């Protein structure tokens, strides 16, 4: 009898950044409610963060079927009561699945556990600028007053790269896709402000990354 192939994917950066990110999330996340993870990727962050952040519920999402299969496979390998099956979500859509009366294909009761925070790790530079705009618009629609939007990744500051490695990474991203690239932090903050998301704090992180925290007004 042949075994089915393991759908789990692996991202080396996840192992390096999960503990520093967890430390910031412990500090900034609301104490209860649902954390919606946008662009969950492999699912390694979801299975690591969810058990550490109980009683919060953790809802992963990704537009990619392959990524959702990986998330589900990680979840099957490391089940946790507060980690829910991944949902298909593209931030560029004008209405997200979590805005519907009932969440498709999920046992999560968003009436009982309303979304209190959105976590987005390493997405806006590996996506068109429209994804950042969609993320901010969706966060503004969904988060309650006081709700948290957490971003992690490399950023330019005052239009300049903060490290040579980030400049090289930016060049490689643009070679892969002309609409990708390391974003300017001030531009991201301006878009957030236009969506009633106030900047709270920026945390320096390993490997020249930043954690940037916004709060819904």
N, C-alpha and C positions, 0 to 999 in steps of 0.2 A: 504494500500500500504506500503510495507516494504522499508526502506531506505537501500541503499548500505552501507556496512561497510566502515568506514573511513580508508583509506590506510596510513594516516600520522603516522609516527613513531616518538618517542620522545627519545632524549638522554640528560639526566640531565646535563652532562658536558657542553653541548652547551650553556645553559643559563648562566653558570658561566664564560665561557671563551670568549664569543662573543664580549663583549665591549673591553677587553684588546687586542684581536686580531685585531679588527677594528682600534684601535688607531695605531697599527704598520702598518697595510695595508695602511692607509691614508698617512703614512710617506714614504713608500717604493715603492708603486705601480706607474708605469707610469701613466700620467694623462689621457690618452685615450687608445682606443683599447679594445680587448677582454681579460678578465681574464678567463682562463680555470681552473675550480676547479676539481682536481683529487680526486676520492673516496669521493664523496659528502655525502655519508651516508644517514641520515634521510632527508636532504634537509633544515634543520632549519638554518644552516649557510647561505645557498644560499639566502633564502628569507629575512634574516636579512641584509646581506652585500650588495646585489644588489642595493636596493634603496638608500643606504647611499653612494654608490661609483659611482653614475652617474657622467659623461656621459659614463663611462666604461660599456661595455657589460659583462654580467656574464653568463658563460656557464658551468653548472654542468654536472658531469659525474659519472658513477659508473658501475662496471661490474655486479652488482646484480640486477635482475629484481625487487625484492622486494624493494630494495633501490630506484630504479628509480620510482617505483609506489608511494613511499612515497614522493619523491622530487616533482613529478607531482601534488600530492595531496596538498602539502604545497603551491605550485605555484598557484594552482586553488583557494586556500583559501586566499592568499595574492599576487595577481597579480601585477607585476611591468613591465613596458615596456622594461626595459633592462635586464630582467631575461628570459633566453631561456629554452626550454624543455631539460630535461636531455638526454644525449647520452650514449650508451653502450661503455665503454672504459676499456680495461684491459692493464695496463701499461707494462705488459710483452710481449705484441704483438709487432712484429717488425715494423709494420706500424699502426699508430693510425688513427681513422676516420677523425680527423681534418687535416690529411695530404692528403686527397683525394681532387679532384677538387671541388666537391660540398659535403657539409655536409649532410649525410643521415638524413631524417626526421627532418630537422631543417630549420627555416626561416632565421637563422643568416648568413649574408654575410661576410665571413671571408676575402674576398678581400677588402671590405669597412672597416671592423673592424678587422684587423689582430690580432692574438694572441700576446699580449705584456707581459703577465705574466702567471705563473702557480702557483696555490695555493694548497697546500696539507696539510691537517690537520688530525693528528692522524691516519696515515696509516702505516708507514713503520715498526712500532713495532707490528702491528696486521696483518702481512702479511709475507710471506717468503722473505728472503733477495733478491731473484730475483726480487721482486717488487721494491725495492729501486734501484737496478741496471737498471731496465726498466724505472723507473721514470727519472733517470739522463740521460739515453740515449735518451729518448723521448724529454726531455727538451732541450737537446743539439741540436737535429734535428729541433725543432719547434721554439724555441725562437730566435728572431732577436738579433743582437748585442745590448747590453744594456738591454735586456729583463730580467725579474726578476723571480726567483724561490723562493717561500716562503714555508718553512716547519714549522710545529708546532707539538710539542709533548714532551715526556720525552726522555732524552738522558743520557747515561753514558759519563763521561769526564775522559780522561786518563785511561780508562778501569774500572773506579769505579763509582758506583751509587752515586748520589748527595744527596740522602735522603733515609731513611729507607723505606718510603712508595713506592718509586720507585723500590727498591730491592724486596719488597713483590709483587708489580705489575708485575715485570719481572718474578718472580717465577710462578705466577698464569697464565701468558701468556704461558709460556713453558709447563705448565701442560695441557693447552687447546690444544696446537699444538707445537710440538718440533721445528718447523722452525720459530716460533714467538719469540719475545723478544725485550726488550729495546736495541736500537743500540748505539754503541760507536760513539760519535760525530766526533772524529778525523777520524774514518774510513769512515763515510759518507762524510766528507769534502774531503777526498782523492779521493773517487769515483767521486765526483762533479768536482774536479780539473782535473781529467783525461778526463772529458767530456767538458772541456772548460767553466766550470761554476765556477767563482771565488767567494770565500766567501767574503761577504761584512760586515755583522754585526750579532751578536747574542744578543738577548734581553731576560733577565730573565722574566718569566711569572708566573702567579699564580699557586699554587699547584705543584711546582717543575718542571714545563714545561719550554721549551725554544721556542722562535721564531728564526729561522735561515734563513738568507737571502743570496741568491747567485745571481750573475749577469752573463749573457752570455757574453763571450769575443768575 
